[in-house]
Amino acid sequence: MDNNHVVIGIDGGGTNTRVIVSDKHGHVLAYLERGSASIYKDKEAASNVRGAIAEALQQAGRTAADVQALVAGIAGYDAPSDLEWVTPLTELAGLACPKMHVNDAVSAHSGALMGRPGIVVIAGTGSIIVGVTEDGQFIRNYDFHHYAATAARSIAYDTVYEVLAGEYDESDQPFLKAILAHWGVASLGGLAQIAKQGFAADRRERDKLFGEFAPAVTKAAEQGSPVAIRVCERAIDQIKIGIELIAFSFASEEVAVAFIGSVANSSYYLHALRGKLAQGNHKRYLITLPQFSPAIGSVLLALKQAGISIDDNVIHQLQRFESSNR
């Protein structure tokens, strides 16, 4: 790998695509954020990713021919059939290097635990729980046909349904005002009217509208709103079950667990999950701060794919980049 050679790491999430160009020493030469990489969230997903790669290479002063490996973690890539829309995301003229496309949870685990055994909970735009055991098994809660409905949009949908079903009391009034304000209506009757019409005709637009309300739900739970607490506790219980399902396959009695995403890292969720996991079944859970972001996780995978040893100097350079971009 000569001095012009680089690798590309991509975190293609449901909300944003993050592209990093790094040299073999871990120096980040370019970092870009663009729109969603998932066709389920944005019909312009392919344009978002390709444009971000091209611009990142230009920013780094490199060409497609200089790229030795590319790893893209893509939200919504859950089955081999998804490659039909995933593969074109990184199809760029002259970009002929080895490419690896994985679910974005793989990149997240790579960054958070740097290849070490453990479980990563992702709850933000999407929701998935993944683990890598001591013998290298990669296990998702999806493999059990289990889904923790704790993505941002999920808890917002659940909240609105609770309210429209009348499951609230007087202490929820400040939160109800926030709900009405978000949907631009003056009363619950007005909210019921737009609900009966499906909130928004376009699914992507509807999910975005709900996802944007999630921070208000976790904040309301922290402030003591009974309806918000019920919604969050149900989701948190589902996360706990997902963690324990995966943890059963670990040999060790202690399993590292890291949290990624705006919902999972909200104050209410973190506090509640710590408490519930302290009383968990099967194992002892060691709550671990993620070492790196999912985008850096893809860079680490790309460096490995290019045959580059990830030594202390590489880690140090990547840590410097992450510290300066937090």
Protein Blocks (a to p, Z undefined) as FASTA:
>chain_A
ZZkbccddddddfkbccdddddfkopafbdcddddfbfklomklmmmmmmmmmmmmmmno
pafklpmbdcdddehiabfklmmmmmmmmgcghiacccddddfklmmmmmmnnopacddd
dddfbccdddddfkopacdfklnopacdfbfklmmmmmmmmmmnopacfklmmmmmmmmm
mnopabfklmmmmmmnoopablklmmmmmmmmmmmmmmmmmnopaklmmmmmmmmmmmmm
mmmmmmmmpmbfbdcdddedjklmpmklmmmmmmmmmmcghiacdddddfbdfklmmmmm
mmmmnopacdfklmmmmmmmmmmmZZ
